[in-house]
Amino acid sequence: MNKRKELIEILENCLRYGRENEYFDVKGKWHSNIKDLIKDIICLSNTSHDEKTYIIFGVDDKFNIVGINPDESRKMADITDAFSKLSFATPTRPQFHLERLDYKGKIIDILVIENIKETPIYLNRHYGDMRPGCIYSRKNDRNTANNGNSSIDEIELLWKKRFGLLKDKKQILLERLINKRDWCKVESEYYIKFEPEYRMKMINQNSDNNYYDEQNDAFYSYAMMNTSTYFYTLEIYYNASKLGEYEFVSLDSGNLMVPTPIWDNNLSDLGNGYPNCMYKYYMRDTEEGRLLSFFYDSQNSDQRFAFNDLQEVVLIYNDEEEKKNFEKYVKKNKELFKQTYDNNDKYNIISSMEKQKNYTKLETYKSQLKYCNTLRIIFDKWKLGNKLDEIF
């Protein structure tokens, strides 16, 4: 999603909801006193949820779009300068940026306040009507009063957010995957150095760990230099409690270990004469996507070469919206798919003879490889076109 579409979606969600909450505040115009603006930003930074928050200027308290006078708006530099003069009790400060949107002939300013994990943030010196040591936060549609303090329940939630106590154990483990250096490996198990109660265990699905069954493979096995394939189960734990499990595949004779990609049949029927194939994909903002990022090491040349081969027949989406947009594009451009498919001979080198016991399987795999590689070619060109649209 490009920036303009994202801003419009934020604004329209706000208008549709029709009242302020812990996620957004509306103002008919900019604050005349910057100290009031600073307090609003601090309050919207001190929230127990894990989402961005917004101050939308140019929408009145009845949720009518009135627009702002650009000459009366604040500049980002003015707000940043005001914050630089404040004395906070902790190193963490609000993070924000300012966006402008021309919407139905009206100018709308949107101050985007980033989610902060290290809550609560508070001052250790007076500023305006805010007192040192007091925690100013956002509860529903109200900020903490100038002469007050957040309730004990609100403060407790903010401290719990800081220490990760508001998330379930599975979510915490998956988030910890971002920092690979925090993890240690002992044989087939992984654990966090400073939180060893979080661990993962890889289990070979074959009864004999050293036995390779040539029937136990997948079509994308034949995109590799070596077709040897093994399937595993990754179990994740908090202490003795099992949090979940995921299927993994070892490809290219063990050079690459990744989660098995996800099947999808949304593009299974693209016209007469073409195989009714499903395709495989990963999505970065999913549990499997995080596990993929953790287990794949791009600095390892063997892994990198094998993963490049895998990407020839498996798509990698950023999110669900990108997936929907691409599938919609392919369905609208069946002739492009036809031309690309007919000219694709990348996997014709895979040989199969009718007398071979696996002839039917190989022919099916070749069809699947050609189909998925065709989608990959179209996907790359589609993404490049979208990037150029954003630039220009």
Contacts in CASP RR format, 6 or more apart in sequence:
PFRMAT RR
TARGET T0000
AUTHOR 0000-0000-0000
METHOD contacts of the structure
MODEL  1
MNKRKELIEILENCLRYGRENEYFDVKGKWHSNIKDLIKDIICLSNTSHD
EKTYIIFGVDDKFNIVGINPDESRKMADITDAFSKLSFATPTRPQFHLER
LDYKGKIIDILVIENIKETPIYLNRHYGDMRPGCIYSRKNDRNTANNGNS
SIDEIELLWKKRFGLLKDKKQILLERLINKRDWCKVESEYYIKFEPEYRM
KMINQNSDNNYYDEQNDAFYSYAMMNTSTYFYTLEIYYNASKLGEYEFVS
LDSGNLMVPTPIWDNNLSDLGNGYPNCMYKYYMRDTEEGRLLSFFYDSQN
SDQRFAFNDLQEVVLIYNDEEEKKNFEKYVKKNKELFKQTYDNNDKYNII
SSMEKQKNYTKLETYKSQLKYCNTLRIIFDKWKLGNKLDEIF
1 9 0 8 1.000
1 321 0 8 1.000
2 389 0 8 1.000
2 390 0 8 1.000
3 99 0 8 1.000
3 390 0 8 1.000
4 101 0 8 1.000
7 99 0 8 1.000
7 101 0 8 1.000
7 110 0 8 1.000
8 101 0 8 1.000
8 103 0 8 1.000
10 24 0 8 1.000
10 54 0 8 1.000
10 56 0 8 1.000
10 110 0 8 1.000
11 56 0 8 1.000
11 59 0 8 1.000
11 101 0 8 1.000
11 103 0 8 1.000
11 108 0 8 1.000
11 110 0 8 1.000
14 24 0 8 1.000
14 26 0 8 1.000
14 54 0 8 1.000
14 56 0 8 1.000
14 59 0 8 1.000
14 63 0 8 1.000
15 59 0 8 1.000
15 63 0 8 1.000
15 65 0 8 1.000
18 63 0 8 1.000
19 63 0 8 1.000
19 141 0 8 1.000
20 26 0 8 1.000
20 141 0 8 1.000
21 140 0 8 1.000
21 141 0 8 1.000
22 47 0 8 1.000
22 49 0 8 1.000
22 53 0 8 1.000
22 138 0 8 1.000
22 139 0 8 1.000
22 140 0 8 1.000
22 141 0 8 1.000
23 49 0 8 1.000
23 51 0 8 1.000
23 52 0 8 1.000
23 53 0 8 1.000
23 54 0 8 1.000
24 53 0 8 1.000
24 54 0 8 1.000
24 55 0 8 1.000
24 56 0 8 1.000
25 40 0 8 1.000
25 44 0 8 1.000
25 53 0 8 1.000
25 54 0 8 1.000
25 55 0 8 1.000
25 56 0 8 1.000
25 141 0 8 1.000
26 55 0 8 1.000
26 56 0 8 1.000
26 58 0 8 1.000
26 59 0 8 1.000
26 60 0 8 1.000
26 61 0 8 1.000
26 63 0 8 1.000
27 55 0 8 1.000
27 56 0 8 1.000
27 57 0 8 1.000
27 58 0 8 1.000
27 59 0 8 1.000
28 57 0 8 1.000
28 58 0 8 1.000
28 59 0 8 1.000
28 60 0 8 1.000
28 61 0 8 1.000
28 66 0 8 1.000
28 67 0 8 1.000
28 68 0 8 1.000
29 57 0 8 1.000
29 58 0 8 1.000
29 66 0 8 1.000
29 68 0 8 1.000
29 69 0 8 1.000
29 72 0 8 1.000
30 37 0 8 1.000
30 57 0 8 1.000
30 68 0 8 1.000
30 72 0 8 1.000
30 73 0 8 1.000
30 74 0 8 1.000
30 109 0 8 1.000
31 37 0 8 1.000
31 40 0 8 1.000
31 74 0 8 1.000
34 74 0 8 1.000
34 78 0 8 1.000
34 79 0 8 1.000
34 82 0 8 1.000
35 127 0 8 1.000
35 128 0 8 1.000
35 129 0 8 1.000
37 55 0 8 1.000
37 74 0 8 1.000
37 79 0 8 1.000
37 82 0 8 1.000
38 79 0 8 1.000
38 82 0 8 1.000
38 83 0 8 1.000
38 86 0 8 1.000
38 127 0 8 1.000
39 128 0 8 1.000
39 129 0 8 1.000
39 130 0 8 1.000
39 136 0 8 1.000
39 143 0 8 1.000
39 146 0 8 1.000
40 55 0 8 1.000
40 143 0 8 1.000
41 55 0 8 1.000
41 79 0 8 1.000
41 83 0 8 1.000
41 94 0 8 1.000
41 96 0 8 1.000
41 111 0 8 1.000
41 113 0 8 1.000
42 94 0 8 1.000
42 121 0 8 1.000
42 122 0 8 1.000
42 130 0 8 1.000
42 136 0 8 1.000
43 136 0 8 1.000
43 137 0 8 1.000
43 138 0 8 1.000
43 143 0 8 1.000
43 144 0 8 1.000
44 53 0 8 1.000
44 54 0 8 1.000
44 55 0 8 1.000
44 113 0 8 1.000
44 138 0 8 1.000
45 53 0 8 1.000
45 94 0 8 1.000
45 95 0 8 1.000
45 113 0 8 1.000
45 116 0 8 1.000
45 119 0 8 1.000
45 121 0 8 1.000
46 119 0 8 1.000
46 120 0 8 1.000
46 121 0 8 1.000
46 122 0 8 1.000
46 135 0 8 1.000
46 136 0 8 1.000
46 137 0 8 1.000
46 138 0 8 1.000
46 150 0 8 1.000
46 158 0 8 1.000
47 53 0 8 1.000
47 115 0 8 1.000
47 119 0 8 1.000
47 137 0 8 1.000
47 138 0 8 1.000
48 119 0 8 1.000
48 154 0 8 1.000
48 157 0 8 1.000
48 158 0 8 1.000
48 160 0 8 1.000
48 161 0 8 1.000
48 166 0 8 1.000
49 115 0 8 1.000
50 115 0 8 1.000
50 117 0 8 1.000
50 161 0 8 1.000
51 115 0 8 1.000
52 112 0 8 1.000
52 113 0 8 1.000
52 114 0 8 1.000
52 115 0 8 1.000
53 113 0 8 1.000
53 115 0 8 1.000
53 138 0 8 1.000
54 110 0 8 1.000
54 111 0 8 1.000
54 112 0 8 1.000
54 113 0 8 1.000
55 110 0 8 1.000
55 111 0 8 1.000
55 113 0 8 1.000
56 108 0 8 1.000
56 109 0 8 1.000
56 110 0 8 1.000
56 111 0 8 1.000
57 67 0 8 1.000
57 68 0 8 1.000
57 73 0 8 1.000
57 108 0 8 1.000
57 109 0 8 1.000
57 110 0 8 1.000
57 111 0 8 1.000
58 65 0 8 1.000
58 66 0 8 1.000
58 67 0 8 1.000
58 68 0 8 1.000
58 106 0 8 1.000
58 107 0 8 1.000
58 108 0 8 1.000
58 109 0 8 1.000
59 65 0 8 1.000
59 66 0 8 1.000
59 67 0 8 1.000
59 108 0 8 1.000
60 66 0 8 1.000
65 103 0 8 1.000
65 104 0 8 1.000
65 106 0 8 1.000
65 108 0 8 1.000
66 106 0 8 1.000
67 106 0 8 1.000
67 107 0 8 1.000
67 108 0 8 1.000
68 107 0 8 1.000
68 108 0 8 1.000
68 109 0 8 1.000
69 107 0 8 1.000
70 107 0 8 1.000
73 109 0 8 1.000
74 98 0 8 1.000
75 98 0 8 1.000
76 97 0 8 1.000
76 98 0 8 1.000
79 96 0 8 1.000
79 98 0 8 1.000
79 111 0 8 1.000
83 93 0 8 1.000
83 94 0 8 1.000
86 93 0 8 1.000
86 123 0 8 1.000
86 125 0 8 1.000
86 127 0 8 1.000
87 123 0 8 1.000
87 124 0 8 1.000
87 125 0 8 1.000
87 127 0 8 1.000
88 121 0 8 1.000
88 122 0 8 1.000
88 123 0 8 1.000
88 124 0 8 1.000
89 121 0 8 1.000
89 122 0 8 1.000
89 123 0 8 1.000
89 124 0 8 1.000
89 132 0 8 1.000
89 133 0 8 1.000
90 118 0 8 1.000
90 121 0 8 1.000
90 122 0 8 1.000
92 116 0 8 1.000
92 118 0 8 1.000
92 121 0 8 1.000
93 121 0 8 1.000
94 113 0 8 1.000
94 114 0 8 1.000
94 116 0 8 1.000
94 121 0 8 1.000
95 113 0 8 1.000
95 114 0 8 1.000
95 116 0 8 1.000
96 111 0 8 1.000
96 112 0 8 1.000
96 113 0 8 1.000
96 114 0 8 1.000
97 111 0 8 1.000
97 112 0 8 1.000
98 109 0 8 1.000
98 110 0 8 1.000
98 111 0 8 1.000
98 112 0 8 1.000
99 109 0 8 1.000
99 110 0 8 1.000
99 111 0 8 1.000
99 112 0 8 1.000
100 107 0 8 1.000
100 108 0 8 1.000
100 109 0 8 1.000
100 110 0 8 1.000
101 107 0 8 1.000
101 108 0 8 1.000
101 109 0 8 1.000
101 110 0 8 1.000
102 108 0 8 1.000
117 161 0 8 1.000
117 162 0 8 1.000
117 164 0 8 1.000
118 162 0 8 1.000
119 158 0 8 1.000
119 159 0 8 1.000
119 161 0 8 1.000
119 162 0 8 1.000
120 135 0 8 1.000
120 137 0 8 1.000
120 150 0 8 1.000
120 155 0 8 1.000
120 158 0 8 1.000
120 159 0 8 1.000
120 162 0 8 1.000
122 132 0 8 1.000
122 133 0 8 1.000
122 134 0 8 1.000
122 135 0 8 1.000
122 136 0 8 1.000
123 130 0 8 1.000
123 131 0 8 1.000
123 132 0 8 1.000
123 133 0 8 1.000
123 134 0 8 1.000
124 132 0 8 1.000
124 133 0 8 1.000
125 132 0 8 1.000
126 132 0 8 1.000
129 146 0 8 1.000
129 147 0 8 1.000
130 136 0 8 1.000
130 146 0 8 1.000
131 146 0 8 1.000
131 147 0 8 1.000
131 148 0 8 1.000
134 144 0 8 1.000
134 148 0 8 1.000
134 149 0 8 1.000
134 150 0 8 1.000
135 144 0 8 1.000
135 149 0 8 1.000
135 150 0 8 1.000
135 154 0 8 1.000
135 155 0 8 1.000
135 158 0 8 1.000
136 143 0 8 1.000
136 144 0 8 1.000
136 150 0 8 1.000
137 143 0 8 1.000
137 144 0 8 1.000
137 150 0 8 1.000
137 154 0 8 1.000
137 155 0 8 1.000
137 158 0 8 1.000
139 150 0 8 1.000
139 151 0 8 1.000
139 154 0 8 1.000
144 150 0 8 1.000
149 155 0 8 1.000
150 158 0 8 1.000
157 166 0 8 1.000
160 166 0 8 1.000
164 172 0 8 1.000
167 175 0 8 1.000
169 198 0 8 1.000
169 238 0 8 1.000
169 241 0 8 1.000
169 243 0 8 1.000
170 236 0 8 1.000
170 238 0 8 1.000
170 243 0 8 1.000
170 244 0 8 1.000
172 198 0 8 1.000
173 198 0 8 1.000
173 200 0 8 1.000
173 236 0 8 1.000
173 238 0 8 1.000
173 243 0 8 1.000
174 287 0 8 1.000
174 290 0 8 1.000
174 291 0 8 1.000
176 182 0 8 1.000
176 183 0 8 1.000
176 192 0 8 1.000
176 195 0 8 1.000
176 198 0 8 1.000
177 183 0 8 1.000
177 290 0 8 1.000
177 291 0 8 1.000
177 293 0 8 1.000
177 294 0 8 1.000
178 290 0 8 1.000
178 293 0 8 1.000
180 294 0 8 1.000
182 192 0 8 1.000
182 193 0 8 1.000
182 194 0 8 1.000
183 190 0 8 1.000
183 191 0 8 1.000
183 192 0 8 1.000
183 193 0 8 1.000
183 294 0 8 1.000
184 190 0 8 1.000
184 191 0 8 1.000
184 192 0 8 1.000
184 193 0 8 1.000
188 201 0 8 1.000
188 202 0 8 1.000
188 203 0 8 1.000
189 199 0 8 1.000
189 200 0 8 1.000
189 201 0 8 1.000
189 202 0 8 1.000
190 199 0 8 1.000
190 200 0 8 1.000
190 201 0 8 1.000
190 202 0 8 1.000
191 198 0 8 1.000
191 199 0 8 1.000
191 200 0 8 1.000
192 198 0 8 1.000
192 199 0 8 1.000
197 238 0 8 1.000
197 239 0 8 1.000
198 237 0 8 1.000
198 238 0 8 1.000
199 236 0 8 1.000
199 237 0 8 1.000
200 234 0 8 1.000
200 235 0 8 1.000
200 236 0 8 1.000
200 237 0 8 1.000
201 234 0 8 1.000
201 235 0 8 1.000
201 236 0 8 1.000
201 237 0 8 1.000
202 232 0 8 1.000
202 233 0 8 1.000
202 234 0 8 1.000
202 248 0 8 1.000
202 257 0 8 1.000
203 232 0 8 1.000
203 233 0 8 1.000
203 234 0 8 1.000
203 235 0 8 1.000
204 230 0 8 1.000
204 232 0 8 1.000
205 230 0 8 1.000
205 231 0 8 1.000
205 232 0 8 1.000
205 233 0 8 1.000
206 212 0 8 1.000
206 213 0 8 1.000
206 216 0 8 1.000
206 230 0 8 1.000
206 231 0 8 1.000
212 228 0 8 1.000
212 229 0 8 1.000
212 230 0 8 1.000
214 227 0 8 1.000
214 358 0 8 1.000
215 358 0 8 1.000
216 229 0 8 1.000
216 230 0 8 1.000
216 231 0 8 1.000
217 227 0 8 1.000
217 229 0 8 1.000
218 229 0 8 1.000
218 249 0 8 1.000
218 260 0 8 1.000
219 313 0 8 1.000
219 364 0 8 1.000
219 365 0 8 1.000
219 368 0 8 1.000
219 369 0 8 1.000
219 372 0 8 1.000
220 251 0 8 1.000
220 261 0 8 1.000
220 280 0 8 1.000
220 310 0 8 1.000
220 313 0 8 1.000
220 314 0 8 1.000
220 369 0 8 1.000
220 372 0 8 1.000
221 227 0 8 1.000
221 228 0 8 1.000
221 229 0 8 1.000
221 251 0 8 1.000
222 347 0 8 1.000
222 350 0 8 1.000
222 362 0 8 1.000
222 365 0 8 1.000
222 366 0 8 1.000
222 369 0 8 1.000
223 309 0 8 1.000
223 310 0 8 1.000
223 312 0 8 1.000
223 313 0 8 1.000
223 347 0 8 1.000
223 369 0 8 1.000
224 251 0 8 1.000
224 252 0 8 1.000
224 256 0 8 1.000
224 306 0 8 1.000
224 309 0 8 1.000
224 310 0 8 1.000
225 252 0 8 1.000
225 305 0 8 1.000
225 306 0 8 1.000
225 309 0 8 1.000
226 252 0 8 1.000
226 253 0 8 1.000
226 255 0 8 1.000
228 252 0 8 1.000
228 253 0 8 1.000
228 254 0 8 1.000
229 249 0 8 1.000
229 250 0 8 1.000
229 251 0 8 1.000
230 249 0 8 1.000
230 250 0 8 1.000
230 254 0 8 1.000
231 247 0 8 1.000
231 248 0 8 1.000
231 249 0 8 1.000
231 250 0 8 1.000
231 260 0 8 1.000
232 247 0 8 1.000
232 248 0 8 1.000
232 249 0 8 1.000
232 250 0 8 1.000
232 257 0 8 1.000
233 245 0 8 1.000
233 246 0 8 1.000
233 247 0 8 1.000
233 248 0 8 1.000
234 245 0 8 1.000
234 246 0 8 1.000
234 247 0 8 1.000
234 248 0 8 1.000
234 259 0 8 1.000
234 291 0 8 1.000
235 242 0 8 1.000
235 244 0 8 1.000
235 245 0 8 1.000
236 242 0 8 1.000
236 243 0 8 1.000
236 244 0 8 1.000
236 245 0 8 1.000
236 246 0 8 1.000
237 243 0 8 1.000
246 259 0 8 1.000
246 287 0 8 1.000
246 288 0 8 1.000
246 291 0 8 1.000
247 259 0 8 1.000
247 260 0 8 1.000
248 257 0 8 1.000
248 258 0 8 1.000
248 259 0 8 1.000
248 260 0 8 1.000
248 295 0 8 1.000
249 257 0 8 1.000
249 258 0 8 1.000
249 259 0 8 1.000
249 260 0 8 1.000
250 256 0 8 1.000
250 257 0 8 1.000
251 257 0 8 1.000
251 258 0 8 1.000
251 306 0 8 1.000
251 310 0 8 1.000
252 302 0 8 1.000
252 305 0 8 1.000
252 306 0 8 1.000
252 309 0 8 1.000
255 302 0 8 1.000
255 303 0 8 1.000
255 305 0 8 1.000
255 306 0 8 1.000
256 296 0 8 1.000
256 302 0 8 1.000
256 303 0 8 1.000
256 306 0 8 1.000
256 307 0 8 1.000
256 310 0 8 1.000
257 295 0 8 1.000
258 292 0 8 1.000
258 295 0 8 1.000
258 296 0 8 1.000
258 307 0 8 1.000
258 310 0 8 1.000
259 282 0 8 1.000
259 288 0 8 1.000
259 289 0 8 1.000
259 291 0 8 1.000
259 292 0 8 1.000
259 295 0 8 1.000
261 280 0 8 1.000
261 281 0 8 1.000
261 282 0 8 1.000
261 314 0 8 1.000
262 280 0 8 1.000
262 281 0 8 1.000
262 282 0 8 1.000
262 283 0 8 1.000
262 288 0 8 1.000
263 278 0 8 1.000
263 279 0 8 1.000
263 280 0 8 1.000
264 278 0 8 1.000
264 279 0 8 1.000
264 280 0 8 1.000
264 281 0 8 1.000
265 278 0 8 1.000
266 327 0 8 1.000
267 279 0 8 1.000
267 327 0 8 1.000
267 330 0 8 1.000
267 331 0 8 1.000
267 375 0 8 1.000
268 276 0 8 1.000
268 277 0 8 1.000
268 278 0 8 1.000
269 276 0 8 1.000
270 330 0 8 1.000
270 331 0 8 1.000
270 334 0 8 1.000
270 337 0 8 1.000
270 338 0 8 1.000
271 334 0 8 1.000
271 338 0 8 1.000
274 337 0 8 1.000
274 338 0 8 1.000
274 341 0 8 1.000
274 371 0 8 1.000
275 367 0 8 1.000
275 368 0 8 1.000
275 371 0 8 1.000
277 367 0 8 1.000
277 368 0 8 1.000
277 371 0 8 1.000
277 372 0 8 1.000
279 314 0 8 1.000
279 315 0 8 1.000
279 371 0 8 1.000
279 372 0 8 1.000
279 375 0 8 1.000
280 313 0 8 1.000
280 314 0 8 1.000
280 315 0 8 1.000
280 372 0 8 1.000
281 314 0 8 1.000
281 315 0 8 1.000
281 316 0 8 1.000
281 317 0 8 1.000
281 323 0 8 1.000
282 288 0 8 1.000
282 289 0 8 1.000
282 292 0 8 1.000
282 314 0 8 1.000
282 315 0 8 1.000
282 316 0 8 1.000
282 317 0 8 1.000
283 289 0 8 1.000
283 316 0 8 1.000
283 317 0 8 1.000
283 318 0 8 1.000
283 319 0 8 1.000
283 320 0 8 1.000
283 323 0 8 1.000
284 293 0 8 1.000
284 316 0 8 1.000
284 317 0 8 1.000
284 318 0 8 1.000
284 319 0 8 1.000
285 318 0 8 1.000
285 319 0 8 1.000
285 320 0 8 1.000
296 303 0 8 1.000
296 307 0 8 1.000
297 303 0 8 1.000
298 304 0 8 1.000
298 307 0 8 1.000
311 376 0 8 1.000
312 346 0 8 1.000
312 373 0 8 1.000
312 376 0 8 1.000
313 368 0 8 1.000
313 369 0 8 1.000
313 372 0 8 1.000
313 373 0 8 1.000
313 376 0 8 1.000
314 372 0 8 1.000
314 376 0 8 1.000
315 326 0 8 1.000
315 372 0 8 1.000
315 375 0 8 1.000
315 376 0 8 1.000
315 379 0 8 1.000
317 323 0 8 1.000
317 326 0 8 1.000
326 379 0 8 1.000
326 382 0 8 1.000
329 378 0 8 1.000
329 382 0 8 1.000
330 336 0 8 1.000
330 337 0 8 1.000
330 375 0 8 1.000
330 378 0 8 1.000
333 378 0 8 1.000
336 378 0 8 1.000
337 374 0 8 1.000
337 375 0 8 1.000
337 378 0 8 1.000
340 374 0 8 1.000
340 377 0 8 1.000
340 378 0 8 1.000
341 370 0 8 1.000
341 371 0 8 1.000
341 374 0 8 1.000
344 370 0 8 1.000
344 373 0 8 1.000
344 374 0 8 1.000
344 377 0 8 1.000
346 369 0 8 1.000
346 370 0 8 1.000
346 373 0 8 1.000
347 366 0 8 1.000
347 369 0 8 1.000
347 370 0 8 1.000
347 373 0 8 1.000
348 366 0 8 1.000
350 362 0 8 1.000
350 365 0 8 1.000
350 366 0 8 1.000
350 369 0 8 1.000
352 358 0 8 1.000
352 359 0 8 1.000
352 362 0 8 1.000
352 363 0 8 1.000
352 366 0 8 1.000
353 359 0 8 1.000
356 362 0 8 1.000
END
